[in-house]
């Protein structure tokens, strides 16, 4: 039932956010990130704690989510430019099998790790209500901000306003 609810909310959010370039920002500094352990599409176990001391961007998405598809190219470019400063972890909420998901990732040239949250437990822990949903975690493991909706990660105005700390290497 939670999956169906997440899907319906995402569809409604998609309709509302199609022309909205910045999503809905929520500043949440001081909230601790929720630890998790997920498999990537290749079967490797990835733990959030591995990245302590670094800026981490969690991007919750699904193959069926229109705004997610619109956001992926800018996220790929952002990862290519900023990989030394920000770790990006895509968290798939799709119910596709691993083979179908891997095919999707290769077709869309996704250049950052994609983790599988098939049961939605990590999405629930981060209170994801719609997709795409991004969480920026600071080097101390605190949630810096969350954004619900698609954004252009390479837009200079967005970067200077919301990514100034991570891009300057500040903690």
OpenMM code with the backbone's topology and positions (N, CA, C; nanometers):
from openmm import Vec3, app, unit

residues = "UNK UNK UNK UNK UNK UNK UNK UNK UNK UNK UNK UNK UNK UNK UNK UNK UNK UNK UNK UNK UNK UNK UNK UNK UNK UNK UNK UNK UNK UNK UNK UNK UNK UNK UNK UNK UNK UNK UNK UNK UNK UNK UNK UNK UNK UNK UNK UNK UNK UNK UNK UNK UNK UNK UNK UNK UNK UNK UNK UNK UNK UNK UNK UNK UNK UNK UNK UNK UNK UNK UNK UNK UNK UNK UNK UNK UNK UNK UNK UNK UNK UNK UNK UNK UNK UNK UNK UNK UNK UNK UNK UNK UNK UNK UNK UNK UNK UNK UNK UNK UNK UNK UNK UNK UNK UNK UNK UNK UNK UNK UNK UNK UNK UNK UNK UNK UNK UNK UNK UNK UNK UNK UNK UNK UNK UNK UNK UNK UNK UNK UNK UNK UNK UNK UNK UNK UNK UNK UNK UNK UNK UNK UNK UNK UNK UNK UNK UNK UNK UNK UNK UNK UNK UNK UNK UNK UNK UNK UNK UNK UNK UNK UNK UNK UNK UNK UNK UNK UNK UNK UNK".split()
positions = [
    Vec3(0.0822, -0.1197, 0.0000),
    Vec3(0.0000, 0.0000, 0.0000),
    Vec3(0.0864, 0.1258, 0.0000),
    Vec3(0.2000, 0.1221, 0.0727),
    Vec3(0.2881, 0.2384, 0.0762),
    Vec3(0.3411, 0.2699, -0.0626),
    Vec3(0.3720, 0.1652, -0.1417),
    Vec3(0.4228, 0.1836, -0.2782),
    Vec3(0.3190, 0.2550, -0.3638),
    Vec3(0.1927, 0.2123, -0.3511),
    Vec3(0.0859, 0.2720, -0.4298),
    Vec3(0.0687, 0.4193, -0.3905),
    Vec3(0.0753, 0.4461, -0.2612),
    Vec3(0.0633, 0.5833, -0.2111),
    Vec3(0.1798, 0.6687, -0.2618),
    Vec3(0.3016, 0.6154, -0.2557),
    Vec3(0.4197, 0.6871, -0.3053),
    Vec3(0.4051, 0.7159, -0.4541),
    Vec3(0.3555, 0.6181, -0.5299),
    Vec3(0.3364, 0.6359, -0.6730),
    Vec3(0.2357, 0.7477, -0.7004),
    Vec3(0.1203, 0.7456, -0.6322),
    Vec3(0.0172, 0.8471, -0.6537),
    Vec3(0.0668, 0.9862, -0.6164),
    Vec3(0.1370, 0.9962, -0.5057),
    Vec3(0.1918, 1.1255, -0.4646),
    Vec3(0.2937, 1.1737, -0.5669),
    Vec3(0.3763, 1.0829, -0.6173),
    Vec3(0.4769, 1.1194, -0.7175),
    Vec3(0.4120, 1.1683, -0.8455),
    Vec3(0.3038, 1.1036, -0.8870),
    Vec3(0.2327, 1.1463, -1.0077),
    Vec3(0.1780, 1.2864, -0.9878),
    Vec3(0.1150, 1.3096, -0.8738),
    Vec3(0.0621, 1.4437, -0.8458),
    Vec3(0.1740, 1.5468, -0.8380),
    Vec3(0.2833, 1.5118, -0.7729),
    Vec3(0.3975, 1.6033, -0.7630),
    Vec3(0.4559, 1.6289, -0.9008),
    Vec3(0.4574, 1.5269, -0.9855),
    Vec3(0.5099, 1.5425, -1.1213),
    Vec3(0.4304, 1.6463, -1.1977),
    Vec3(0.3004, 1.6402, -1.1840),
    Vec3(0.2148, 1.7353, -1.2532),
    Vec3(0.2437, 1.8769, -1.2037),
    Vec3(0.2585, 1.8924, -1.0730),
    Vec3(0.2829, 2.0239, -1.0144),
    Vec3(0.4231, 2.0756, -1.0420),
    Vec3(0.5212, 1.9863, -1.0548),
    Vec3(0.6603, 2.0286, -1.0607),
    Vec3(0.7187, 2.0330, -1.2015),
    Vec3(0.6395, 1.9963, -1.3020),
    Vec3(0.6952, 1.9870, -1.4371),
    Vec3(0.7671, 2.1156, -1.4772),
    Vec3(0.7124, 2.2305, -1.4463),
    Vec3(0.7790, 2.3541, -1.4869),
    Vec3(0.8491, 2.4229, -1.3705),
    Vec3(0.8466, 2.3632, -1.2549),
    Vec3(0.9095, 2.4242, -1.1379),
    Vec3(1.0524, 2.3754, -1.1273),
    Vec3(1.1505, 2.4628, -1.1538),
    Vec3(1.2890, 2.4176, -1.1636),
    Vec3(1.3575, 2.3870, -1.0320),
    Vec3(1.3046, 2.4274, -0.9203),
    Vec3(1.3795, 2.4136, -0.7974),
    Vec3(1.3242, 2.3171, -0.6958),
    Vec3(1.2118, 2.2552, -0.7227),
    Vec3(1.1543, 2.1648, -0.6252),
    Vec3(1.1162, 2.2401, -0.4986),
    Vec3(1.0891, 2.1671, -0.3936),
    Vec3(1.0549, 2.2254, -0.2647),
    Vec3(1.1696, 2.2013, -0.1690),
    Vec3(1.2324, 2.3068, -0.1261),
    Vec3(1.3489, 2.2958, -0.0388),
    Vec3(1.3051, 2.2989, 0.1064),
    Vec3(1.3649, 2.2133, 0.1858),
    Vec3(1.3412, 2.2124, 0.3286),
    Vec3(1.4772, 2.2099, 0.3977),
    Vec3(1.5053, 2.3130, 0.4740),
    Vec3(1.6308, 2.3152, 0.5494),
    Vec3(1.6126, 2.2311, 0.6736),
    Vec3(1.7041, 2.1386, 0.6935),
    Vec3(1.6878, 2.0449, 0.8042),
    Vec3(1.8176, 2.0230, 0.8792),
    Vec3(1.9035, 2.1226, 0.8829),
    Vec3(2.0317, 2.1060, 0.9514),
    Vec3(2.0070, 2.0606, 1.0943),
    Vec3(2.0914, 1.9785, 1.1447),
    Vec3(2.0884, 1.9245, 1.2808),
    Vec3(2.0175, 1.7902, 1.2882),
    Vec3(1.9316, 1.7559, 1.1914),
    Vec3(1.8739, 1.6216, 1.1909),
    Vec3(1.9830, 1.5250, 1.1477),
    Vec3(1.9989, 1.4174, 1.2192),
    Vec3(2.0992, 1.3184, 1.1814),
    Vec3(2.0481, 1.2346, 1.0651),
    Vec3(2.1398, 1.1983, 0.9777),
    Vec3(2.1028, 1.1102, 0.8674),
    Vec3(2.0717, 0.9723, 0.9242),
    Vec3(1.9946, 0.8958, 0.8506),
    Vec3(1.9574, 0.7609, 0.8918),
    Vec3(2.0539, 0.6608, 0.8299),
    Vec3(2.1205, 0.5813, 0.9103),
    Vec3(2.2146, 0.4843, 0.8542),
    Vec3(2.1402, 0.3817, 0.7691),
    Vec3(2.2057, 0.3352, 0.6650),
    Vec3(2.1459, 0.2296, 0.5839),
    Vec3(2.2547, 0.1469, 0.5187),
    Vec3(2.2107, 0.0342, 0.4709),
    Vec3(2.2963, -0.0616, 0.4033),
    Vec3(2.2129, -0.1192, 0.2901),
    Vec3(2.2516, -0.0905, 0.1650),
    Vec3(2.1774, -0.1375, 0.0491),
    Vec3(2.2721, -0.2008, -0.0519),
    Vec3(2.2171, -0.2821, -0.1392),
    Vec3(2.2938, -0.3384, -0.2495),
    Vec3(2.2854, -0.2446, -0.3692),
    Vec3(2.3957, -0.2340, -0.4432),
    Vec3(2.3890, -0.1617, -0.5698),
    Vec3(2.3436, -0.2598, -0.6784),
    Vec3(2.3330, -0.2124, -0.8016),
    Vec3(2.2827, -0.2973, -0.9097),
    Vec3(2.3766, -0.4122, -0.9435),
    Vec3(2.5012, -0.4048, -0.8970),
    Vec3(2.5980, -0.5117, -0.9225),
    Vec3(2.6081, -0.6107, -0.8067),
    Vec3(2.5281, -0.5870, -0.7004),
    Vec3(2.5284, -0.6773, -0.5863),
    Vec3(2.6214, -0.6381, -0.4739),
    Vec3(2.6954, -0.5283, -0.4885),
    Vec3(2.7850, -0.4827, -0.3817),
    Vec3(2.7046, -0.4153, -0.2709),
    Vec3(2.7452, -0.4361, -0.1477),
    Vec3(2.6795, -0.3720, -0.0341),
    Vec3(2.7421, -0.2344, -0.0132),
    Vec3(2.6561, -0.1342, -0.0041),
    Vec3(2.7005, 0.0035, 0.0194),
    Vec3(2.6365, 0.0511, 0.1495),
    Vec3(2.7200, 0.1048, 0.2382),
    Vec3(2.6699, 0.1604, 0.3641),
    Vec3(2.6938, 0.3105, 0.3657),
    Vec3(2.5971, 0.3847, 0.4145),
    Vec3(2.6114, 0.5298, 0.4231),
    Vec3(2.7315, 0.5672, 0.5094),
    Vec3(2.7569, 0.4925, 0.6152),
    Vec3(2.8664, 0.5249, 0.7077),
    Vec3(3.0033, 0.5260, 0.6384),
    Vec3(3.0153, 0.4592, 0.5253),
    Vec3(3.1397, 0.4574, 0.4480),
    Vec3(3.1826, 0.5986, 0.4074),
    Vec3(3.0859, 0.6873, 0.3932),
    Vec3(3.1124, 0.8212, 0.3394),
    Vec3(3.1177, 0.9301, 0.4460),
    Vec3(3.1245, 0.8897, 0.5730),
    Vec3(3.1350, 0.9891, 0.6813),
    Vec3(3.2579, 1.0758, 0.6566),
    Vec3(3.2436, 1.2046, 0.6775),
    Vec3(3.3526, 1.2991, 0.6516),
    Vec3(3.3435, 1.3611, 0.5126),
    Vec3(3.2433, 1.3205, 0.4341),
    Vec3(3.2236, 1.3755, 0.2991),
    Vec3(3.0809, 1.4267, 0.2857),
    Vec3(3.0618, 1.5181, 0.1931),
    Vec3(2.9273, 1.5597, 0.1561),
    Vec3(2.8672, 1.4452, 0.0753),
    Vec3(2.7434, 1.4079, 0.1054),
    Vec3(2.6752, 1.2995, 0.0347),
    Vec3(2.5387, 1.3490, -0.0116),
    Vec3(2.5099, 1.3243, -0.1382),
    Vec3(2.3795, 1.3589, -0.1942),
    Vec3(2.3058, 1.2294, -0.2239),
    Vec3(2.1958, 1.2062, -0.1526),
    Vec3(2.1093, 1.0916, -0.1798),
    Vec3(2.0011, 1.1400, -0.2752),
    Vec3(1.9834, 1.0697, -0.3856),
    Vec3(1.8808, 1.1066, -0.4820),
    Vec3(1.7868, 0.9872, -0.5004),
    Vec3(1.6671, 0.9969, -0.4406),
    Vec3(1.5657, 0.8927, -0.4519),
    Vec3(1.4912, 0.9135, -0.5833),
    Vec3(1.4753, 0.8063, -0.6616),
    Vec3(1.4155, 0.8179, -0.7944),
    Vec3(1.3544, 0.6833, -0.8341),
    Vec3(1.2878, 0.6814, -0.9495),
    Vec3(1.2320, 0.5570, -1.0039),
    Vec3(1.2293, 0.5668, -1.1559),
    Vec3(1.2329, 0.4516, -1.2202),
    Vec3(1.2343, 0.4484, -1.3670),
    Vec3(1.1047, 0.5021, -1.4267),
    Vec3(0.9946, 0.4914, -1.3552),
    Vec3(0.8646, 0.5350, -1.4045),
    Vec3(0.8349, 0.6822, -1.3754),
    Vec3(0.9250, 0.7508, -1.3107),
    Vec3(0.9035, 0.8892, -1.2652),
    Vec3(0.9518, 0.9887, -1.3709),
    Vec3(0.8583, 1.0595, -1.4342),
    Vec3(0.8923, 1.1565, -1.5387),
    Vec3(0.9896, 1.2647, -1.4935),
    Vec3(0.9635, 1.3341, -1.3819),
    Vec3(1.0584, 1.4356, -1.3354),
    Vec3(1.1962, 1.3782, -1.3031),
    Vec3(1.2006, 1.2526, -1.2577),
    Vec3(1.3299, 1.1881, -1.2309),
    Vec3(1.4097, 1.1773, -1.3607),
    Vec3(1.3424, 1.1352, -1.4675),
    Vec3(1.4081, 1.1209, -1.5976),
    Vec3(1.4593, 1.2555, -1.6469),
    Vec3(1.3829, 1.3590, -1.6210),
    Vec3(1.4232, 1.4944, -1.6611),
    Vec3(1.5465, 1.5407, -1.5816),
    Vec3(1.5564, 1.4988, -1.4568),
    Vec3(1.6634, 1.5428, -1.3669),
    Vec3(1.7951, 1.4670, -1.3889),
    Vec3(1.7886, 1.3421, -1.4314),
    Vec3(1.9070, 1.2559, -1.4410),
    Vec3(2.0214, 1.3178, -1.5218),
    Vec3(1.9981, 1.3749, -1.6405),
    Vec3(2.1123, 1.4300, -1.7160),
    Vec3(2.1903, 1.5382, -1.6404),
    Vec3(2.1208, 1.6266, -1.5701),
    Vec3(2.1932, 1.7311, -1.4964),
    Vec3(2.2658, 1.6719, -1.3761),
    Vec3(2.2102, 1.5677, -1.3165),
    Vec3(2.2760, 1.5010, -1.2043),
    Vec3(2.4026, 1.4301, -1.2521),
    Vec3(2.3975, 1.3720, -1.3723),
    Vec3(2.5157, 1.3081, -1.4310),
    Vec3(2.6263, 1.4103, -1.4550),
    Vec3(2.5894, 1.5261, -1.5102),
    Vec3(2.6887, 1.6319, -1.5351),
    Vec3(2.7456, 1.6833, -1.4036),
    Vec3(2.6589, 1.7018, -1.3054),
    Vec3(2.7028, 1.7486, -1.1740),
    Vec3(2.8024, 1.6490, -1.1140),
    Vec3(2.7726, 1.5199, -1.1237),
    Vec3(2.8619, 1.4173, -1.0702),
    Vec3(2.9963, 1.4210, -1.1411),
    Vec3(2.9948, 1.4379, -1.2724),
    Vec3(3.1207, 1.4425, -1.3486),
    Vec3(3.2091, 1.5584, -1.3046),
    Vec3(3.1466, 1.6713, -1.2747),
    Vec3(3.2222, 1.7921, -1.2367),
    Vec3(3.2628, 1.7940, -1.0903),
    Vec3(3.1805, 1.7369, -1.0030),
    Vec3(3.1982, 1.7576, -0.8588),
    Vec3(3.2241, 1.6300, -0.7794),
    Vec3(3.2608, 1.5221, -0.8449),
    Vec3(3.2802, 1.3933, -0.7767),
    Vec3(3.3831, 1.4002, -0.6640),
    Vec3(3.4792, 1.4900, -0.6753),
    Vec3(3.5809, 1.4995, -0.5700),
    Vec3(3.5281, 1.5699, -0.4446),
    Vec3(3.4161, 1.6393, -0.4575),
    Vec3(3.3631, 1.7140, -0.3431),
    Vec3(3.2322, 1.6597, -0.2874),
    Vec3(3.1511, 1.5959, -0.3738),
    Vec3(3.0203, 1.5467, -0.3320),
    Vec3(3.0019, 1.4042, -0.3838),
    Vec3(2.9675, 1.3124, -0.2935),
    Vec3(2.9367, 1.1746, -0.3327),
    Vec3(2.7877, 1.1674, -0.3633),
    Vec3(2.7545, 1.1196, -0.4813),
    Vec3(2.6139, 1.1044, -0.5187),
    Vec3(2.5789, 0.9568, -0.5130),
    Vec3(2.4682, 0.9277, -0.4459),
    Vec3(2.4144, 0.7926, -0.4412),
    Vec3(2.2705, 0.7976, -0.4899),
    Vec3(2.2443, 0.7370, -0.6044),
    Vec3(2.1078, 0.7255, -0.6529),
    Vec3(2.0421, 0.6091, -0.5800),
    Vec3(1.9215, 0.6302, -0.5305),
    Vec3(1.8505, 0.5236, -0.4599),
    Vec3(1.7224, 0.4946, -0.5364),
    Vec3(1.7216, 0.3802, -0.6032),
    Vec3(1.6086, 0.3425, -0.6876),
    Vec3(1.4929, 0.2895, -0.6045),
    Vec3(1.3764, 0.3476, -0.6276),
    Vec3(1.2528, 0.3019, -0.5651),
    Vec3(1.1700, 0.2210, -0.6650),
    Vec3(1.2295, 0.1880, -0.7787),
    Vec3(1.1621, 0.1093, -0.8811),
    Vec3(1.1465, -0.0349, -0.8353),
    Vec3(1.0437, -0.0991, -0.8825),
    Vec3(1.0235, -0.2396, -0.8515),
    Vec3(1.0737, -0.3281, -0.9651),
    Vec3(1.1473, -0.2686, -1.0586),
    Vec3(1.2055, -0.3439, -1.1690),
    Vec3(1.3086, -0.4418, -1.1149),
    Vec3(1.3285, -0.5516, -1.1844),
    Vec3(1.4334, -0.6452, -1.1476),
    Vec3(1.5694, -0.5829, -1.1751),
    Vec3(1.6752, -0.6453, -1.1220),
    Vec3(1.8109, -0.5919, -1.1376),
    Vec3(1.8509, -0.5781, -1.2837),
    Vec3(1.8167, -0.6767, -1.3673),
    Vec3(1.8555, -0.6705, -1.5086),
    Vec3(1.7907, -0.5523, -1.5787),
    Vec3(1.6626, -0.5319, -1.5549),
    Vec3(1.5915, -0.4203, -1.6178),
    Vec3(1.6449, -0.2867, -1.5664),
    Vec3(1.6730, -0.2805, -1.4378),
    Vec3(1.7267, -0.1584, -1.3784),
    Vec3(1.8663, -0.1281, -1.4333),
    Vec3(1.9498, -0.2305, -1.4449),
    Vec3(2.0838, -0.2116, -1.4997),
    Vec3(2.0765, -0.1643, -1.6452),
    Vec3(1.9864, -0.2212, -1.7221),
    Vec3(1.9673, -0.1784, -1.8614),
    Vec3(1.9296, -0.0296, -1.8656),
    Vec3(1.8384, 0.0115, -1.7774),
    Vec3(1.7963, 0.1510, -1.7698),
    Vec3(1.9154, 0.2418, -1.7369),
    Vec3(1.9955, 0.2014, -1.6388),
    Vec3(2.1113, 0.2800, -1.5952),
    Vec3(2.2116, 0.2966, -1.7095),
    Vec3(2.2367, 0.1887, -1.7814),
    Vec3(2.3303, 0.1952, -1.8941),
    Vec3(2.2753, 0.2799, -2.0081),
    Vec3(2.1463, 0.2659, -2.0391),
    Vec3(2.0843, 0.3458, -2.1450),
    Vec3(2.0885, 0.4951, -2.1142),
    Vec3(2.0727, 0.5300, -1.9878),
    Vec3(2.0707, 0.6708, -1.9475),
    Vec3(2.2074, 0.7210, -1.9026),
    Vec3(2.3093, 0.6355, -1.9162),
    Vec3(2.4483, 0.6724, -1.8859),
    Vec3(2.4644, 0.7292, -1.7450),
    Vec3(2.3972, 0.6679, -1.6490),
    Vec3(2.4065, 0.7130, -1.5104),
    Vec3(2.5453, 0.6766, -1.4581),
    Vec3(2.6217, 0.7785, -1.4197),
    Vec3(2.7631, 0.7607, -1.3844),
    Vec3(2.7894, 0.7621, -1.2345),
    Vec3(2.6883, 0.7458, -1.1559),
    Vec3(2.7036, 0.7418, -1.0105),
    Vec3(2.6394, 0.6126, -0.9601),
    Vec3(2.6788, 0.5661, -0.8411),
    Vec3(2.6242, 0.4405, -0.7899),
    Vec3(2.4729, 0.4465, -0.7727),
    Vec3(2.4073, 0.3395, -0.8127),
    Vec3(2.2627, 0.3276, -0.7944),
    Vec3(2.2373, 0.2109, -0.6995),
    Vec3(2.1701, 0.2415, -0.5906),
    Vec3(2.1379, 0.1436, -0.4876),
    Vec3(1.9908, 0.1047, -0.5000),
    Vec3(1.9583, -0.0159, -0.4583),
    Vec3(1.8215, -0.0659, -0.4729),
    Vec3(1.7524, -0.0678, -0.3372),
    Vec3(1.6434, 0.0084, -0.3273),
    Vec3(1.5625, 0.0158, -0.2051),
    Vec3(1.4260, -0.0461, -0.2350),
    Vec3(1.4284, -0.1727, -0.2771),
    Vec3(1.3084, -0.2410, -0.3243),
    Vec3(1.1906, -0.2392, -0.2292),
    Vec3(1.2151, -0.2442, -0.1006),
    Vec3(1.1064, -0.2441, -0.0032),
    Vec3(1.0726, -0.1033, 0.0463),
    Vec3(1.1491, -0.0041, 0.0037),
    Vec3(1.1217, 0.1338, 0.0426),
    Vec3(1.1563, 0.1670, 0.1866),
    Vec3(1.2367, 0.0843, 0.2510),
    Vec3(1.2704, 0.1099, 0.3920),
    Vec3(1.3544, 0.2357, 0.4109),
    Vec3(1.4506, 0.2571, 0.3204),
    Vec3(1.5337, 0.3777, 0.3323),
    Vec3(1.4496, 0.5008, 0.2993),
    Vec3(1.3654, 0.4897, 0.1972),
    Vec3(1.2754, 0.6012, 0.1634),
    Vec3(1.1857, 0.6352, 0.2820),
    Vec3(1.1349, 0.5336, 0.3499),
    Vec3(1.0522, 0.5579, 0.4684),
    Vec3(1.1328, 0.6261, 0.5787),
    Vec3(1.2569, 0.5812, 0.5999),
    Vec3(1.3413, 0.6394, 0.7045),
    Vec3(1.3699, 0.7874, 0.6779),
    Vec3(1.3786, 0.8247, 0.5498),
    Vec3(1.4045, 0.9643, 0.5131),
    Vec3(1.2766, 1.0426, 0.4846),
    Vec3(1.1625, 0.9811, 0.5112),
    Vec3(1.0321, 1.0462, 0.4953),
    Vec3(1.0094, 1.0965, 0.3518),
    Vec3(1.0445, 1.0124, 0.2558),
    Vec3(1.0245, 1.0460, 0.1150),
    Vec3(0.8756, 1.0342, 0.0841),
    Vec3(0.8178, 1.1436, 0.0335),
    Vec3(0.6747, 1.1449, 0.0016),
    Vec3(0.6485, 1.1538, -0.1480),
    Vec3(0.7488, 1.1910, -0.2250),
    Vec3(0.7352, 1.2027, -0.3694),
    Vec3(0.8722, 1.1921, -0.4333),
    Vec3(0.8732, 1.1656, -0.5601),
    Vec3(0.9991, 1.1500, -0.6328),
    Vec3(1.0088, 1.2522, -0.7444),
    Vec3(1.1284, 1.2959, -0.7790),
    Vec3(1.2540, 1.2688, -0.7102),
    Vec3(1.2599, 1.3421, -0.5759),
    Vec3(1.3464, 1.2922, -0.4906),
    Vec3(1.3639, 1.3487, -0.3576),
    Vec3(1.5121, 1.3404, -0.3254),
    Vec3(1.5717, 1.4532, -0.2937),
    Vec3(1.7155, 1.4568, -0.2687),
    Vec3(1.7444, 1.5017, -0.1265),
    Vec3(1.8468, 1.4414, -0.0681),
    Vec3(1.8892, 1.4723, 0.0682),
    Vec3(2.0386, 1.5010, 0.0642),
    Vec3(2.0786, 1.6191, 0.1096),
    Vec3(2.2204, 1.6517, 0.1187),
    Vec3(2.2641, 1.6316, 0.2635),
    Vec3(2.3659, 1.5482, 0.2803),
    Vec3(2.4171, 1.5154, 0.4133),
    Vec3(2.5557, 1.5767, 0.4275),
    Vec3(2.5790, 1.6479, 0.5379),
    Vec3(2.7088, 1.7140, 0.5575),
    Vec3(2.8134, 1.6129, 0.6073),
    Vec3(2.9397, 1.6538, 0.6115),
    Vec3(3.0466, 1.5613, 0.6524),
    Vec3(3.0317, 1.5046, 0.7941),
    Vec3(2.9541, 1.5706, 0.8790),
    Vec3(2.9325, 1.5200, 1.0147),
    Vec3(2.8146, 1.4225, 1.0218),
    Vec3(2.7506, 1.3962, 0.9079),
    Vec3(2.6396, 1.3019, 0.9049),
    Vec3(2.5049, 1.3625, 0.9365),
    Vec3(2.4936, 1.4953, 0.9298),
    Vec3(2.3660, 1.5634, 0.9544),
    Vec3(2.3002, 1.5995, 0.8226),
    Vec3(2.1690, 1.5958, 0.8212),
    Vec3(2.0957, 1.6377, 0.7020),
    Vec3(2.1066, 1.7888, 0.6902),
    Vec3(2.1613, 1.8336, 0.5783),
    Vec3(2.1815, 1.9763, 0.5526),
    Vec3(2.0548, 2.0382, 0.4945),
    Vec3(1.9961, 1.9713, 0.3950),
    Vec3(1.8664, 2.0082, 0.3392),
    Vec3(1.8084, 1.8928, 0.2602),
    Vec3(1.6777, 1.9045, 0.2302),
    Vec3(1.6102, 1.8084, 0.1435),
    Vec3(1.5381, 1.8863, 0.0343),
    Vec3(1.5247, 1.8244, -0.0804),
    Vec3(1.4488, 1.8859, -0.1903),
    Vec3(1.3570, 1.7801, -0.2480),
    Vec3(1.2288, 1.8139, -0.2545),
    Vec3(1.1322, 1.7274, -0.3218),
    Vec3(1.1031, 1.7886, -0.4575),
    Vec3(1.1319, 1.7140, -0.5612),
    Vec3(1.1094, 1.7613, -0.6971),
    Vec3(1.2392, 1.7677, -0.7753),
    Vec3(1.2243, 1.7770, -0.9048),
    Vec3(1.3404, 1.7794, -0.9937),
    Vec3(1.4069, 1.9166, -0.9916),
    Vec3(1.5389, 1.9160, -0.9953),
    Vec3(1.6153, 2.0404, -1.0040),
    Vec3(1.7206, 2.0261, -1.1127),
    Vec3(1.7723, 2.1392, -1.1562),
    Vec3(1.8838, 2.1393, -1.2507),
    Vec3(2.0109, 2.1538, -1.1678),
    Vec3(2.0828, 2.0442, -1.1489),
    Vec3(2.2003, 2.0411, -1.0624),
    Vec3(2.3172, 2.1209, -1.1178),
    Vec3(2.3139, 2.1565, -1.2452),
    Vec3(2.4239, 2.2322, -1.3046),
    Vec3(2.3933, 2.3814, -1.3173),
    Vec3(2.2758, 2.4224, -1.2759),
    Vec3(2.2389, 2.5630, -1.2828),
    Vec3(2.3239, 2.6440, -1.1838),
    Vec3(2.4007, 2.7427, -1.2320),
    Vec3(2.4883, 2.8197, -1.1434),
    Vec3(2.4143, 2.8885, -1.0281),
    Vec3(2.2945, 2.9388, -1.0530),
    Vec3(2.2186, 3.0053, -0.9465),
    Vec3(2.1805, 2.9050, -0.8374),
    Vec3(2.1376, 2.7864, -0.8780),
    Vec3(2.1036, 2.6821, -0.7809),
    Vec3(2.2271, 2.6414, -0.7018),
    Vec3(2.3373, 2.6209, -0.7718),
    Vec3(2.4603, 2.5790, -0.7040),
    Vec3(2.5081, 2.6830, -0.6041),
    Vec3(2.5073, 2.8102, -0.6419),
    Vec3(2.5586, 2.9126, -0.5499),
    Vec3(2.4678, 2.9287, -0.4283),
    Vec3(2.3384, 2.9046, -0.4466),
    Vec3(2.2452, 2.9219, -0.3353),
    Vec3(2.2391, 2.7997, -0.2431),
    Vec3(2.2400, 2.6802, -0.3003),
    Vec3(2.2157, 2.5594, -0.2196),
    Vec3(2.3346, 2.4649, -0.2063),
    Vec3(2.4386, 2.4862, -0.2860),
    Vec3(2.5532, 2.3961, -0.2803),
    Vec3(2.6838, 2.4669, -0.2514),
    Vec3(2.6756, 2.5892, -0.2012),
    Vec3(2.7971, 2.6679, -0.1755),
    Vec3(2.8922, 2.5968, -0.0797),
    Vec3(2.8418, 2.5393, 0.0279),
    Vec3(2.9272, 2.4683, 0.1245),
    Vec3(3.0001, 2.3505, 0.0638),
    Vec3(2.9269, 2.2563, 0.0048),
    Vec3(2.9928, 2.1386, -0.0515),
    Vec3(3.0880, 2.1727, -0.1653),
    Vec3(3.0527, 2.2690, -0.2490),
    Vec3(3.1357, 2.3001, -0.3644),
    Vec3(3.2606, 2.3781, -0.3258),
    Vec3(3.2579, 2.4421, -0.2111),
    Vec3(3.3763, 2.5136, -0.1627),
    Vec3(3.4547, 2.4260, -0.0657),
    Vec3(3.4061, 2.3054, -0.0427),
    Vec3(3.4772, 2.2153, 0.0470),
    Vec3(3.4568, 2.2476, 0.1934),
    Vec3(3.3585, 2.3314, 0.2247),
    Vec3(3.3319, 2.3674, 0.3653),
    Vec3(3.2509, 2.2584, 0.4308),
    Vec3(3.2622, 2.2500, 0.5616),
    Vec3(3.1773, 2.1539, 0.6337),
    Vec3(3.0922, 2.2258, 0.7341),
] * unit.nanometer
topology = app.Topology()
chain = topology.addChain("A")
for resn in residues:
    res = topology.addResidue(resn, chain)
    for name in ("N", "CA", "C"):
        topology.addAtom(name, app.Element.getBySymbol(name[0]), res)
